[in-house]
Amino acid sequence: MERFLNILGKIVFIVLLVGIIGVTYFFYNKYYFNDYIKAQVKSGISDFHKDATKKIDKKASYCIENKDYNDAVFYKEFEVEKNTAYRVTCKIKTENVSSKYQDEQLDNEGAIKYGVGACIGILDTTEQSNIVSGNSNWEEIEFMFNSRNREYVNLGFRLGGYNGESKGKAWFSDIKVEKSTIEYKTWNVVCFNINNIDVTLNGKKYKVSMTTEDQRIIRENLERFARSMESFSGNKMKINTKCIEIQEPLTSLSYSKENGYYIEPKDAYSLIKDYLNTNEYDHIFMRSKIWRCNKRSRDSSKLMDRTWRNEI
């Protein structure tokens, strides 16, 4: 009897051990994000897991599911060399992703314009890639950044935005981080002349347009810039310049206490995106006629504080 109990005890121990290993393996395989930290602004709304049914190759993809509007991200600290260009690529797939931008209470289309959706970016900055929204199949997204004076960056893969939120599901796969290997011998530089502005600021309508003289001065300055840069480089660099006239009016402006009203890329993205999708540019200028005016309402450029709630 004693021998039987010993054998039974060993069997129970083995069964429990196998069960523990199996459960551990299941949770490890489904929820371990390879040292990426998972975080969300509103606790309990987002789910992070690995999905073996949605993948590019043999590896399961990383999935963020926002069951309601939230800003969720998985990120990792990367060591970088100062003043060095880096290239990050990732394939992203989305399902029923819609977004909202909080400061101006803009839903989906307006939020997309402000860069809210599934994207790659550097945590706690506005540096990010183009976003993926709606229902999309696997799409490769590229994010280029310069480390400047930083030695470390928190590189994140996000469903949300710096000042916005998204709901739906996004899958991330085939993540690659590398130093940029692009050699800039010939630079293609473009200047988008935003010829017309039609905005409402503090309840007041403003319309302003560039003149042909404004356009001429911009073209001459761009050519002068190219000649100066070629000279500074000892003619090792060649710059091709191009001015593109945008007639469709700009309908939004950004604001900061330091700069007043100005054009950010997000303001003009819808006007220039077709040109960016069909051409490769190394540097982009945007020019328009901006006037000075006093801002009496609150500073709408102030970004709301983010309190990230990390998950294991």
C-alpha positions in Angstrom: 0.0 0.0 0.0 2.8 2.3 0.9 4.5 1.6 -2.4 1.2 2.3 -4.2 0.9 5.6 -2.5 4.5 6.6 -3.4 3.8 5.7 -7.0 0.5 7.6 -7.0 2.2 10.6 -5.4 4.9 10.6 -8.1 2.3 10.4 -10.9 0.3 13.3 -9.4 3.6 15.3 -9.1 4.4 14.6 -12.8 0.9 15.5 -13.9 1.0 18.8 -12.0 4.5 19.5 -13.3 3.4 18.9 -16.9 0.3 21.0 -16.3 2.4 23.9 -14.8 4.8 23.7 -17.7 2.0 23.6 -20.2 0.2 26.6 -18.7 3.5 28.5 -18.4 4.3 27.7 -22.0 0.8 28.8 -23.2 1.0 32.2 -21.4 4.6 32.7 -22.4 3.8 31.9 -26.1 0.7 34.1 -26.1 1.6 37.0 -23.9 5.4 37.4 -23.8 6.4 40.2 -26.1 10.2 39.6 -26.2 11.2 42.2 -23.7 8.8 44.9 -25.1 6.9 46.7 -22.3 3.2 46.9 -22.8 1.4 50.1 -21.7 -2.0 51.8 -22.1 -3.3 55.2 -21.0 -6.7 53.9 -19.8 -6.3 50.7 -17.8 -8.3 47.6 -18.7 -9.4 48.7 -22.1 -6.6 47.2 -24.3 -5.5 43.6 -24.7 -2.0 42.6 -25.8 -1.3 39.1 -27.2 0.6 37.2 -29.8 -1.5 35.9 -32.6 -0.3 32.8 -34.5 -3.2 33.1 -36.9 -2.1 36.4 -38.3 1.5 36.3 -39.3 4.0 37.0 -42.2 6.3 34.1 -41.7 6.5 31.4 -39.0 6.5 33.9 -36.1 3.3 35.0 -34.5 2.5 38.7 -34.8 2.0 41.1 -31.9 -1.6 42.2 -31.6 -3.1 45.3 -29.8 -6.8 45.2 -29.4 -8.5 48.4 -28.1 -12.0 47.5 -27.1 -12.8 51.1 -26.7 -11.0 54.4 -27.5 -7.5 54.2 -25.9 -3.9 54.9 -26.5 -1.9 51.6 -26.3 1.7 50.7 -27.1 4.4 48.1 -26.7 7.8 49.6 -26.6 11.5 48.9 -25.9 14.5 51.1 -25.1 17.1 51.0 -27.8 20.6 52.3 -27.5 21.5 54.6 -30.4 24.5 56.6 -31.5 24.2 60.3 -31.4 23.5 62.3 -34.5 22.8 59.1 -36.5 20.0 58.3 -38.9 18.0 55.1 -38.1 15.4 53.2 -40.2 12.6 51.2 -38.6 10.3 49.0 -40.7 7.3 47.0 -39.6 4.4 45.3 -41.3 1.0 46.4 -40.0 -2.4 44.9 -40.5 -5.6 46.5 -39.1 -9.2 45.6 -38.4 -12.0 48.2 -37.8 -9.5 50.8 -36.5 -11.2 54.2 -36.0 -9.7 57.1 -34.1 -10.4 60.4 -32.4 -8.3 63.5 -31.7 -8.9 64.8 -28.2 -7.9 68.5 -28.2 -10.3 69.4 -31.0 -12.7 66.4 -30.6 -12.1 65.3 -34.2 -13.3 61.9 -35.2 -11.7 59.5 -37.6 -10.9 61.5 -40.7 -9.7 64.5 -38.7 -7.8 62.2 -36.3 -6.1 60.4 -39.2 -4.8 63.8 -40.4 -3.3 64.3 -36.9 -1.5 61.0 -37.0 -3.8 58.8 -34.8 -4.0 55.1 -35.6 -1.6 52.1 -35.9 1.9 53.4 -36.3 5.6 53.3 -35.3 7.0 56.1 -33.2 9.2 57.3 -30.3 7.4 57.3 -27.0 6.6 60.7 -25.5 7.4 62.6 -28.7 5.5 63.5 -31.8 8.0 61.6 -34.0 6.2 58.8 -35.7 5.5 57.1 -39.0 2.5 57.3 -41.3 -0.6 55.6 -39.7 -2.7 52.6 -40.8 -6.4 52.8 -40.2 -9.7 51.1 -41.1 -9.4 47.6 -42.5 -6.1 46.9 -44.2 -4.1 43.9 -45.2 -0.4 43.7 -44.3 1.4 46.9 -45.2 5.0 47.7 -44.7 5.5 51.0 -42.8 8.8 52.8 -42.6 9.9 55.2 -39.9 13.0 57.3 -40.2 14.5 59.3 -37.4 17.7 61.0 -36.3 19.0 60.3 -32.8 20.3 63.9 -32.5 21.8 64.2 -29.0 20.1 61.1 -27.6 21.8 57.9 -26.5 18.6 55.9 -25.9 15.1 56.1 -27.4 11.9 54.3 -26.4 10.8 52.9 -29.8 7.1 52.0 -29.7 4.5 50.2 -31.8 1.2 51.9 -31.2 -2.5 51.9 -31.6 -3.5 55.5 -30.7 -1.6 58.8 -30.9 0.3 61.4 -29.0 -2.9 63.4 -28.3 -5.5 60.9 -29.6 -7.0 57.5 -29.2 -8.1 54.6 -31.4 -10.2 51.5 -31.1 -10.1 48.3 -33.1 -7.3 45.8 -33.7 -3.8 46.1 -35.1 -1.2 43.5 -35.8 2.6 44.2 -36.0 5.1 41.8 -37.5 8.5 41.6 -39.1 10.0 44.5 -37.0 13.5 45.7 -38.0 15.6 48.4 -36.6 18.8 49.4 -38.3 21.2 52.3 -39.1 20.2 54.1 -42.3 22.5 53.0 -45.1 21.3 55.7 -47.5 24.2 57.7 -49.1 23.1 61.2 -49.8 25.1 62.3 -52.9 22.3 63.8 -54.8 19.5 65.3 -52.7 16.0 65.8 -54.2 14.6 68.9 -52.4 11.0 70.0 -52.9 9.2 73.1 -51.7 5.4 73.0 -51.5 4.0 76.4 -51.9 0.7 76.5 -50.1 -0.8 79.4 -52.1 -4.1 79.8 -50.2 -5.1 79.6 -46.5 -8.7 79.5 -45.4 -8.9 78.9 -41.6 -11.1 79.8 -38.7 -9.2 80.9 -35.6 -11.0 81.8 -32.3 -14.2 82.0 -34.2 -12.9 84.4 -36.8 -12.5 83.6 -40.5 -9.1 84.3 -42.2 -8.3 84.1 -45.9 -4.9 84.9 -47.3 -3.1 84.1 -50.6 0.4 84.2 -52.0 1.2 86.6 -54.9 3.2 85.7 -58.0 6.0 87.8 -56.4 5.9 85.7 -53.2 6.3 82.6 -55.4 9.2 84.1 -57.3 11.1 84.9 -54.1 10.6 81.4 -52.8 11.9 79.8 -56.0 15.0 82.1 -55.9 15.6 81.4 -52.3 15.4 77.6 -52.9 17.9 77.9 -55.8 20.2 80.0 -53.5 19.9 77.3 -50.8 21.0 74.6 -53.3 24.0 76.6 -54.5 25.1 77.3 -50.9 24.8 73.7 -49.8 26.8 72.5 -52.8 29.4 75.0 -52.1 29.6 74.1 -48.3 30.1 70.5 -49.3 33.0 71.3 -51.6 30.7 70.2 -54.5 30.5 66.7 -53.1 26.8 67.1 -52.8 24.4 67.9 -55.6 20.9 69.3 -54.9 18.0 69.0 -57.3 15.2 71.5 -56.4 11.6 71.7 -57.4 8.7 74.0 -56.4 5.2 72.6 -56.5 2.3 75.0 -56.4 -0.7 73.8 -54.2 -3.9 75.7 -55.0 -6.2 73.8 -52.7 -6.5 75.9 -49.5 -5.0 75.0 -46.2 -7.7 74.8 -43.6 -5.8 74.3 -40.3 -2.8 75.8 -38.6 -0.8 74.7 -35.5 0.1 77.0 -32.7 2.8 77.4 -30.1 3.7 80.2 -27.7 7.2 80.4 -29.2 6.2 80.4 -32.9 2.6 81.7 -33.0 0.6 80.1 -35.8 2.6 78.0 -38.2 2.2 75.0 -40.6 3.1 71.6 -39.2 3.3 68.6 -41.6 0.0 67.2 -40.2 -1.8 70.4 -41.3 -0.7 70.1 -44.9 -0.5 66.3 -45.2 -3.7 65.8 -47.1 -2.6 68.4 -49.6 0.7 66.9 -50.4 0.3 63.2 -49.8 -0.3 62.3 -53.4 3.0 63.8 -54.3 4.8 62.0 -51.5 3.2 58.6 -52.6 4.6 59.0 -56.2 7.9 60.6 -55.6 11.0 60.3 -53.3 12.2 63.5 -51.7 15.2 63.8 -49.3 14.0 67.1 -47.8 10.7 69.0 -47.9 10.0 72.6 -47.4 6.5 74.1 -47.0 5.9 77.8 -47.6 2.9 80.0 -47.3 1.9 83.5 -46.3 1.3 83.6 -42.5 0.3 86.7 -40.7 0.7 87.7 -37.1 -2.4 87.8 -34.9 -3.1 87.5 -31.1 -4.4 84.3 -29.6 -6.9 85.0 -26.8 -8.1 81.5 -26.2 -6.2 78.7 -24.5 -3.0 77.4 -26.1 -4.4 74.6 -28.2 -0.9 73.2 -28.9 -0.5 72.2 -25.3 -0.5 68.4 -25.3 -2.3 66.6 -22.6 -0.2 64.7 -20.0 0.1 61.0 -20.6 0.1 58.6 -17.7 1.2 55.2 -19.1 0.1 52.1 -17.3 2.6 49.4 -17.9 1.7 45.8 -18.1 3.8 42.7 -17.7 
